[in-house]
Amino acid sequence: MIRTLTQSELESFPSLEWPDIVARISLETRAALDQVLETQDGGHLSREQCLLLANVEGDDLLGLLVAADTLRRDLVGNLVTYVVNRNINFTNVCFVGCKFCAFSRGPREGDTYFLSLEQLAQKTVEAWQLGATEVCIQGGLPHELPPFHYRDILRAVKNAVPAMHIHAFSPMEIVYGVELTGMPLHDYLSMLRDNGLNTLPGTAAEILDDDVRFLLSRNKLSTEQWKQVIRTAHGCGIRSTSTLMYGHVETPTHWVNQLLLFREIQRETGGFTEFVPLGFVHYNTLLFQQGISRPGPTLAEHLKIHALSRVMLAGAINNIQVSWVKLNRQLSQLCLHAGANDYGGTLMEENISREAGATAGQYTSPEQFQALILEAGRIPAERNTTYTRINIKLQPEEFIVEQAFEPEFA
């Protein structure tokens, strides 16, 4: 019988090295992990091996965590990157009705808001003055949105701060924009690109399985629509992140299916900049209150998904991000030892996780990121959105690394 690891064992795993654990893990798990460590490419794993790793427990789980950290060190070194950005949710009015979301409001609720283009421009100026290089813009989907409103948001932001990188609009928002304008998807994305859209958040993915999606949100875009938006965006020269929401109704099989899909898309397009595991924050959501979901991820699940993604995506998507807004200080640092190498953005104004009950706060300053990273024994480095410019924060001097896309972007 495989024993369940205690919280103490899970919290102390960073003290282990691969030679300390390798003799304690099963032959099947060791063979899979050895294969990736030797090739530094998760693409050599069979689907059966991926499922084996997704379901490990006990010493085999410790082996996965240690192997992921070893692989992280080999692939991307000891830098932990972050981007200075501002999160702007331009409206909380939304008709979609996702059961995992506590942020959205109906149009007649008392605490609705809708930021004007002038307000968006002002928030962008404020972010630039505070050192931000990116604004991340997403919002609810209100009825009767002006057909070209997403384009107009881009114009307002670029007119206010031409050098600001705009990381905006989930695939769900893109599908809505296509419906509003009647434009073909490729033409619509090209129009947004030409008006200032630099990269696309790979959100609205949750779990890319339509049976699960029906439980989470009946009105959300389908798996096929999400894939079509992402592939088309990459084809238009718009890179994106990739995400997976875990800790609700999904199983490890869903994790494996989604990570294999991301590898496939990356092989075709090279357009993903990073993978971001998003832990389900359950407290204020209908999904949990109606008894549909479990109460968020366990400590083992948090660590396992970061480690599994590092191993499975090795050689395809080499940047694994910790979503600090969904984790506490200690847990975010533990995930840095389980394969992650990026802390995400400073955000300045995070709302969605906070409304669901997350308590990590709305803003982490660059100085706080640097302290967290140094405390974890790693080297802090500020990056741009696409990881092509990295400013290593070393005292008493700093230096900048210019980095080429890897793999080559189609």
Phi and psi in degrees as a GROMACS rama.xvg file:
@    title "Ramachandran Plot"
@    xaxis  label "Phi"
@    yaxis  label "Psi"
@TYPE xy
-79.5101  126.232  ILE-2
-81.3694  152.198  ARG-3
-86.4053  133.103  THR-4
-68.6689  143.344  LEU-5
-77.8815  163.366  THR-6
-60.164  -38.5129  GLN-7
-62.0275  -41.6784  SER-8
-65.1088  -40.2121  GLU-9
-67.4209  -36.5165  LEU-10
-76.4462  -20.7858  GLU-11
-102.067  3.59903  SER-12
-61.438  -26.9459  PHE-13
-59.7391  -16.7249  PRO-14
-77.2681  -10.1124  SER-15
-87.8515  146.891  LEU-16
-115.347  162.829  GLU-17
-53.057  -44.8217  TRP-18
-62.3401  -24.0582  PRO-19
-72.363  -29.201  ASP-20
-110.421  -21.0831  ILE-21
-59.9131  -35.4914  VAL-22
-73.4805  -15.122  ALA-23
-94.0331  -7.66734  ARG-24
-100.131  161.134  ILE-25
-67.0886  157.716  SER-26
-62.2783  -39.3197  LEU-27
-65.9346  -44.5581  GLU-28
-66.4027  -42.2202  THR-29
-61.7837  -41.6906  ARG-30
-61.9126  -42.1248  ALA-31
-65.9643  -45.0887  ALA-32
-70.207  -40.0343  LEU-33
-58.5353  -38.8969  ASP-34
-60.7976  -43.8186  GLN-35
-74.7964  -39.5617  VAL-36
-62.571  -36.6026  LEU-37
-74.1975  -38.8064  GLU-38
-95.3799  -18.4476  THR-39
55.3495  35.3684  GLN-40
-146.466  110.532  ASP-41
-70.7169  -9.80009  GLY-42
-68.0967  -13.7414  GLY-43
-80.7493  -12.0664  HIS-44
-74.2183  140.187  LEU-45
-77.8096  164.889  SER-46
-60.7074  -38.4534  ARG-47
-63.9733  -39.5536  GLU-48
-66.6534  -38.3323  GLN-49
-62.2104  -43.1049  CYS-50
-65.5767  -37.5655  LEU-51
-59.0066  -48.0148  LEU-52
-66.946  -33.8996  LEU-53
-68.775  -19.2516  ALA-54
-112.092  11.7329  ASN-55
-66.9205  150.552  VAL-56
-139.098  175.176  GLU-57
57.2479  -139.769  GLY-58
-61.9059  -30.2668  ASP-59
-64.9725  -34.719  ASP-60
-66.2211  -43.0083  LEU-61
-58.7074  -40.1141  LEU-62
-61.72  -41.6077  GLY-63
-61.906  -45.0048  LEU-64
-63.2891  -45.4187  LEU-65
-68.4098  -41.2055  VAL-66
-62.9167  -40.1497  ALA-67
-62.8319  -40.4248  ALA-68
-69.0282  -38.191  ASP-69
-61.6865  -43.6026  THR-70
-65.1891  -41.6686  LEU-71
-56.5974  -45.4988  ARG-72
-63.8582  -39.1207  ARG-73
-70.4194  -36.3624  ASP-74
-85.2608  -42.6115  LEU-75
-126.983  1.04153  VAL-76
77.2215  -157.681  GLY-77
-103.037  9.31564  ASN-78
-73.8645  140.979  LEU-79
-118.701  117.808  VAL-80
-96.0375  163.25  THR-81
-156.043  160.428  TYR-82
-121.144  139.65  VAL-83
-86.724  111.393  VAL-84
-144.182  171.932  ASN-85
-125.344  132.511  ARG-86
-89.5431  127.377  ASN-87
-127.083  107.582  ILE-88
-95.2917  104.014  ASN-89
-76.0504  -17.4073  PHE-90
-155.444  150.662  THR-91
-107.023  7.17473  ASN-92
-81.9831  128.556  VAL-93
-155.535  135.835  CYS-94
-96.6527  -3.03865  PHE-95
-71.1362  -43.8368  VAL-96
76.4024  42.5261  GLY-97
-66.6948  131.097  CYS-98
-72.7173  -15.4837  LYS-99
-93.7099  2.08904  PHE-100
-110.092  130.798  CYS-101
-111.385  6.86566  ALA-102
-86.4696  -38.2254  PHE-103
-72.5262  154.249  SER-104
-132.467  150.857  ARG-105
-75.2478  158.542  GLY-106
-63.4859  -19.5333  PRO-107
-100.67  1.36257  ARG-108
-72.6747  154.632  GLU-109
-74.8303  -19.7156  GLY-110
-110.074  30.003  ASP-111
-76.0839  157.322  THR-112
-150.994  158.303  TYR-113
-148.644  109.515  PHE-114
-72.8219  137.274  LEU-115
-75.3872  166.845  SER-116
-62.3285  -35.2921  LEU-117
-65.3507  -40.0855  GLU-118
-66.1665  -39.211  GLN-119
-62.3869  -42.3186  LEU-120
-62.5355  -42.6506  ALA-121
-65.1012  -40.9527  GLN-122
-63.0519  -34.9542  LYS-123
-67.0733  -43.5587  THR-124
-60.8347  -44.3858  VAL-125
-61.1314  -42.365  GLU-126
-62.9365  -43.7463  ALA-127
-60.7882  -41.8012  TRP-128
-66.1612  -24.6505  GLN-129
-91.8272  6.32771  LEU-130
97.6725  6.6808  GLY-131
-71.585  143.244  ALA-132
-108.984  -5.6252  THR-133
-142.946  143.154  GLU-134
-114.986  134.143  VAL-135
-106.383  112.49  CYS-136
-116.727  119.132  ILE-137
-146.436  162.734  GLN-138
-160.334  177.782  GLY-139
-69.5355  173.451  GLY-140
-111.869  95.1346  LEU-141
-83.4081  149.95  PRO-142
-63.0946  150.678  HIS-143
59.5409  35.3204  GLU-144
-66.4931  136.218  LEU-145
-53.4288  136.605  PRO-146
-53.6237  -35.4985  PRO-147
-109.614  30.1794  PHE-148
-65.7827  -38.505  HIS-149
-63.5053  -39.7078  TYR-150
-61.7727  -42.4268  ARG-151
-66.8682  -32.8085  ASP-152
-61.5801  -45.4882  ILE-153
-60.5025  -44.3179  LEU-154
-62.6247  -41.6367  ARG-155
-63.3325  -42.8011  ALA-156
-67.8927  -46.1573  VAL-157
-67.255  -33.761  LYS-158
-66.9339  -34.4835  ASN-159
-74.7285  -45.0166  ALA-160
-140.855  90.1229  VAL-161
-56.7177  -30.4309  PRO-162
-86.0965  -4.44984  ALA-163
-71.2321  132.487  MET-164
-78.1708  128.151  HIS-165
-104.608  113.644  ILE-166
-109.568  102.292  HIS-167
-149.366  153.301  ALA-168
71.4778  109.983  PHE-169
-68.0292  162.65  SER-170
-54.6631  -30.2579  PRO-171
-63.982  -42.4021  MET-172
-66.6565  -36.0049  GLU-173
-64.2234  -44.3394  ILE-174
-60.6815  -40.8255  VAL-175
-64.5801  -42.769  TYR-176
-61.7953  -38.0351  GLY-177
-63.966  -42.2796  VAL-178
-63.9068  -40.4711  GLU-179
-67.8829  -40.0752  LEU-180
-92.0246  -23.6808  THR-181
75.612  10.9285  GLY-182
-82.2928  151.403  MET-183
-61.5008  149.548  PRO-184
-56.4603  -47.2434  LEU-185
-61.1747  -42.8047  HIS-186
-67.0137  -38.5045  ASP-187
-66.0098  -46.4356  TYR-188
-63.961  -38.6811  LEU-189
-63.3236  -39.0819  SER-190
-62.7371  -43.8253  MET-191
-63.6564  -42.7215  LEU-192
-58.3783  -45.1296  ARG-193
-69.6211  -16.7835  ASP-194
-103.553  10.8774  ASN-195
120.372  -3.24691  GLY-196
-70.3556  119.447  LEU-197
-95.4233  -48.2076  ASN-198
-141.792  162.106  THR-199
-116.249  130.91  LEU-200
-67.2753  134.122  PRO-201
-87.262  38.8319  GLY-202
-83.4936  -173.104  THR-203
64.9176  10.9331  ALA-204
-83.8991  -45.1754  ALA-205
47.6407  -110.673  GLU-206
-115.86  124.228  ILE-207
-86.2335  67.1715  LEU-208
-144.706  120.519  ASP-209
-66.2784  -27.8918  ASP-210
-65.4636  -42.744  ASP-211
-68.4851  -42.1199  VAL-212
-61.1399  -34.2195  ARG-213
-63.7271  -35.4512  PHE-214
-72.3114  -37.6351  LEU-215
-76.2368  -40.2144  LEU-216
-166.379  111.6  SER-217
-68.4043  -23.4717  ARG-218
-99.6831  3.70711  ASN-219
-76.0878  156.51  LYS-220
-58.54  153.778  LEU-221
-78.6203  167.288  SER-222
-56.4426  -44.2781  THR-223
-64.0849  -38.6874  GLU-224
-64.6195  -41.62  GLN-225
-60.2958  -47.2933  TRP-226
-62.7704  -39.231  LYS-227
-65.0176  -43.1855  GLN-228
-61.4993  -47.3618  VAL-229
-64.6832  -47.2341  ILE-230
-62.6316  -40.2302  ARG-231
-68.3322  -41.0781  THR-232
-59.7047  -47.2516  ALA-233
-59.6859  -39.5592  HIS-234
-66.1406  -24.0903  GLY-235
-88.1553  2.63518  CYS-236
85.104  15.4079  GLY-237
-103.11  107.642  ILE-238
-74.6783  165.884  ARG-239
-148.558  165.19  SER-240
-87.4894  175.097  THR-241
-132.496  143.834  SER-242
-139.495  162.343  THR-243
-149.626  129.993  LEU-244
-97.7617  127.019  MET-245
-126.947  156.133  TYR-246
100.394  23.7829  GLY-247
-125.108  -90.8763  HIS-248
-118.181  -1.63003  VAL-249
-77.763  170.551  GLU-250
-124.416  167.226  THR-251
-56.9121  -27.6865  PRO-252
-62.2878  -38.1459  THR-253
-64.8066  -38.2767  HIS-254
-58.2403  -49.0134  TRP-255
-61.3875  -46.3733  VAL-256
-57.966  -42.441  ASN-257
-71.4481  -41.2614  GLN-258
-66.5845  -37.3588  LEU-259
-64.7377  -37.9645  LEU-260
-62.2611  -43.7447  LEU-261
-63.9331  -38.7172  PHE-262
-60.4282  -43.11  ARG-263
-62.482  -47.6446  GLU-264
-63.5419  -41.233  ILE-265
-63.6821  -36.6223  GLN-266
-63.7471  -35.1366  ARG-267
-77.2331  -40.3372  GLU-268
-118.133  -28.8564  THR-269
65.5824  18.1263  GLY-270
-91.4959  -9.88693  GLY-271
-79.5091  133.597  PHE-272
-90.2618  -28.6284  THR-273
-167.021  166.382  GLU-274
-116.959  135.618  PHE-275
-125.766  104.282  VAL-276
-71.6636  130.644  PRO-277
-116.973  107.16  LEU-278
-69.022  134.796  GLY-279
-68.5283  122.307  PHE-280
-97.2029  111.222  VAL-281
-94.7893  -23.202  HIS-282
-47.9125  -50.7851  TYR-283
-105.267  21.047  ASN-284
-102.157  148.429  THR-285
-64.2992  -33.1935  LEU-286
-56.499  -39.8031  LEU-287
-84.3067  -43.0479  PHE-288
-63.3344  -28.6496  GLN-289
-88.5635  5.08041  GLN-290
75.3743  19.0578  GLY-291
-83.343  -37.294  ILE-292
-107.502  166.044  SER-293
-80.4652  166.614  ARG-294
-81.7118  61.6833  PRO-295
76.324  175.963  GLY-296
-74.3249  151.639  PRO-297
-81.755  168.991  THR-298
-58.7103  -42.8183  LEU-299
-61.3462  -39.9664  ALA-300
-66.4289  -42.6709  GLU-301
-54.8901  -48.8689  HIS-302
-70.1481  -40.8985  LEU-303
-64.2935  -42.5535  LYS-304
-67.4517  -35.2136  ILE-305
-67.8714  -41.8489  HIS-306
-68.7526  -44.7781  ALA-307
-60.5225  -42.5651  LEU-308
-65.4109  -38.806  SER-309
-59.7486  -44.0684  ARG-310
-71.3316  -47.9931  VAL-311
-71.2306  -33.6086  MET-312
-92.7663  -1.5933  LEU-313
-53.2075  132.123  ALA-314
85.5035  -7.7488  GLY-315
-118.941  -60.4252  ALA-316
-122.162  103.939  ILE-317
-96.7878  -0.367409  ASN-318
-106.3  115.941  ASN-319
-112.93  121.989  ILE-320
-102.205  140.988  GLN-321
-90.3688  125.418  VAL-322
-87.4793  87.8499  SER-323
-61.5552  -26.5261  TRP-324
-66.1798  -21.9086  VAL-325
-98.8946  -1.6751  LYS-326
-126.931  158.452  LEU-327
-86.6608  176.899  ASN-328
-58.0023  -50.2225  ARG-329
-65.5141  -42.1161  GLN-330
-66.4174  -39.6007  LEU-331
-62.9635  -37.337  SER-332
-69.012  -38.6883  GLN-333
-60.6053  -39.2776  LEU-334
-66.9487  -26.7647  CYS-335
-65.9968  -24.6102  LEU-336
-90.7338  -3.2136  HIS-337
-109.407  23.5841  ALA-338
116.485  -14.3088  GLY-339
-80.0417  151.153  ALA-340
-135.274  8.25931  ASN-341
-140.68  141.569  ASP-342
-99.9876  3.48242  TYR-343
77.2181  -144.786  GLY-344
-113.368  160.518  GLY-345
-67.5618  -30.7308  THR-346
72.949  -47.8002  LEU-347
67.4624  -29.6164  MET-348
-155.632  61.3055  GLU-349
-83.0569  132.549  GLU-350
-121.369  -36.4357  ASN-351
-67.6758  -49.9518  ILE-352
-67.2116  -36.9761  SER-353
-60.9813  -43.3209  ARG-354
-64.5213  -30.0051  GLU-355
-78.6743  -11.3488  ALA-356
118.835  3.80287  GLY-357
-67.284  146.708  ALA-358
-120.185  12.0617  THR-359
-77.2481  -9.73575  ALA-360
102.972  177.361  GLY-361
-104.209  -11.0214  GLN-362
-152.941  133.758  TYR-363
-122.822  121.827  THR-364
-73.3366  158.733  SER-365
-54.6688  -38.2455  PRO-366
-65.0277  -37.8201  GLU-367
-68.1962  -40.4556  GLN-368
-58.0083  -46.9724  PHE-369
-60.6081  -40.4235  GLN-370
-66.1087  -43.5174  ALA-371
-61.5004  -41.8415  LEU-372
-69.2826  -44.8793  ILE-373
-63.5977  -38.2151  LEU-374
-62.5082  -30.8734  GLU-375
-83.5559  2.20679  ALA-376
81.2923  22.8308  GLY-377
-121.624  178.001  ARG-378
-106.836  119.357  ILE-379
-75.3116  143.722  PRO-380
-150.641  126.465  ALA-381
-82.2038  134.66  GLU-382
-121.509  168.877  ARG-383
-92.0623  -179.602  ASN-384
-62.2872  -36.0031  THR-385
-98.7145  10.9973  THR-386
63.5245  22.5821  TYR-387
-96.1864  -7.90018  THR-388
-137.358  119.335  ARG-389
-126.707  124.327  ILE-390
-107.901  103.06  ASN-391
-76.1715  127.167  ILE-392
-92.9256  84.5889  LYS-393
-115.086  137.627  LEU-394
-98.8579  142.531  GLN-395
-88.2029  -0.411709  PRO-396
-125.867  160.877  GLU-397
-120.9  153.68  GLU-398
-141.398  157.308  PHE-399
-111.92  134.967  ILE-400
-111.574  124.142  VAL-401
-91.2974  129.401  GLU-402
-126.797  134.933  GLN-403
-82.3241  157.019  ALA-404
-58.295  139.361  PHE-405
-144.264  116.082  GLU-406
-75.9571  173.416  PRO-407
-58.6071  130.839  GLU-408
-83.8709  128.627  PHE-409
